[in-house]
Amino acid sequence: MAGILSNLRNTVIAGIILTVIMFIIVRAVADTGFSLDHSWFAFFMRWLHVLSGVMWIGLLWYFNFVQIPNMPNIPDDQKPAIGKVIAPAALWWFRWGAMATLVTGLILAGMNGYLVEAIALGFTDGGSSTPIGLGMWMGAIMWFNVWFVIWPNQKKALGMVEVGADEKAAAARTAMLFSRTNTLLSIPMLFCMVAAQNSGFA
C-alpha cells in the first residue's frame, strides 16, 4: 500500500482502478445492463467535468485561503521556495484545471442539448436553463480571468517574465485581485451548478 500512496502517479492510477471496480459492482447489483449509449457518455463527461472543477476550484481556494494570507508569515529566505517551486506547479494545474472544466462543461451542455439555451440564460426556453446558464457564464468569466489576467500577471510576479520592481508589484496585486474575484464568483457559480441539477432555485 505504501508503494501506491508514496507515488502520486500510482495513487491516481489506483483511484481510477478503484472507480472502475466500483462501477462494475454497482452495475452488477443494479442488474440493469450496460451499454455505451448517449446517457453513459453524458454521465462520463459530467464526471470529468466535476473532476476538473474540483482541481480548479480546489487550487483557487488553496491560493486564497492558504497561500496568499500566509505569505506575510513566511520568512523572506523561505519565500523563494514558494515562488520558484510551489506556485508555478500549482498554477500549471490551476490553469489547465480551468481549461478542462470549461471544455468538458461545454461538451456536456452540447451533448445534453442545452448549450444554446444556457448561453442565452434561459430566455429561449422559458427560464429552465437560467441556473445552468448563469453558472456557465460565471465559469467562463473565471476561466478568462485565469488565462488572460491571472496567469500573465503571475508570470511577472514570480519572475518568469523579467520586469521592473514596480511592475512586478503591480502584477502581483492584479493577479491577487482577479484571483479574489474568481473566489467571489465561485460561490454563486457553484450554487447555480447545483441548483441546475436540483429543480432550479427551488
N, C-alpha and C positions, 0 to 999 in steps of 0.2 A: 504493500500500500504506500509506503514511504517513497518508493520509486516512481509512483504515479503522481503523488502530491508534491514532490520536491521539484518537479519539472512542469512548467506551465503548459507546454505543448501536450505532454502526456495527460495532464489534468483535463484539458479541453477535449482531447480525443476520448478519454474515459467518460466525460459528460455526454458527448454525442452518442457513444455506445449505450450508455445507460438510458438515454432518451429513446433510442431505437428499441431497446428491450422493453421499456415501459409501454411504448406504443404497441408492440406486439402483444403484450399481456392484456392491455385494455381492449384491443380489438378481439382477442380470444374470449375474454369474459363477456364482452358485449354481444358477441356472436352475430354481428350484423353484416359480416362480409367486408370485403375491402376492394376498392377499385381506384385506380389513379384517374379520377374524374375531375371536373372543374372544381367541385367543392373541396376536394382534398388539396389541390394545388392552391386554392384560395386560403385554406387553413394554413398550409405550409408557408405561404407568403406572409400571412399575418404573424406567424411565429417568428419569421426572420425580421419582420418589421419591429416587433416588440423587443426582440433580442438586440437589434441595432439601437433602438431607442434607449434601452437600459444602459448600454455602453455610453451613448452620447450624453444623456441627462445625468447619468451617474458621475461622469467626469466633470460635467458642468457644475454640478453641486459640490464635487470634491474641490474644484478650484475656488468656489465662492464660499463654501462653509468651512474649508480646512486650510488650503494653501494660502490664499490671499490674506485672511485675517491673522494667520500665524507668522507670516513673513517678517513682520517687525520684531518678533520674539527670537528669531534665529540670529545667532552671532554672525557678523559680517564675513568672517573667514569661512563659514559653512554655507553661505548663500550660493556660491558658485556651484555647489553640488545640486542645488535645486534648479538653478538657471541653465546649467550646462548639461545635466543628465535627466533629472526627473521631469521637468516641464516640457522639454522637447518631445520626450517619449509620450507623455500624457497628451500633448497637443496633437500628435500624429493620430492616436486612437480617437481623440476627441473629434477632429475634423472629418476623419473617414467614417466614424460612427454617425456623424451628422449626414454625410453623403448617403450612406447605406440606408439610414432611416427615411430620408426623402425619397430615394429611388424605390425602395420596397413599398413605401406608402402610396406613391403614385401608381405603381404597378397593381397593387391591391385594389385601389379605387377603380382603376380601369377594368380589372377582372370582375369586380362586383357591380360594375355598371353605374357608379355614382360619381365618376370623376368630374364630368361637366357640371352636374348639379351642385357638387360640393364647391367647385371653383366659383360658381355663381351664388354661393351662400344660401342655397335652397330657394332662390327666387323663381326657379323654373319648375319646382316640384311641390310647391305649397309649404315649404319650410322643413320638410322631413330631412333634408341634407344640411340644414343650417348648423347643427352642432359639429358634425364632422368637417364641414367647410370652414368654420371658424378655427377649429383645431389645425386643419391643414394650412390655412393662411398664416397662423401664428408660427407653425413649424417651419414654413417656407421663409418667413422673415428671420427666424432664428438661424436657419441654415445659411441665408445670405450674410447675416452678421458674422457667422463663424468663418466663412470662406473669404469674404471681401472686406471685412473690417478687423475682426479679432486676430486672425492669422497673420495678415500683413503687418499689423502693428506689433504683434508678439515677436515676429522675426526681428524687428528693430529693437524691441525692449530686451530681448535675450542676446543680442549681439550677433545674430545670424546674418544681419544686414548692417553694415557699418554706417552709423550716423553720429552726429554730434551729441553731446551730453543732453542738451536741451530737447532735441528732437526725440532722443531715446526716452526721456522722462515723459514727454507729451504722448509718445506712442504707448507707453506702459499705462498711462492714465486712460487713454482712449480704449485700449483693449479691456481694461478693467470695467469701465463704464458700460461698454457693449456686452461684456460678459454678465454684468449685473442686470442689464436689460433682458438678456436671454433668460436669466434666472427668474425675473419677474414674469416674463411671458410663459415660462414653462409651467407655472402653477395653473393658470386658466387653460392653457393648451391641453394639459393632461386631464383637466376636468372635462373639457369638450370631447376628448377622445373617449373617455369612459362614458360620458353622457350619451354619445352616439351609439354605444353598444347597449345602453340601458334605457331605451324609450326617451331619448332626448333629455330635456332638463327636468323631467318629472321626478 
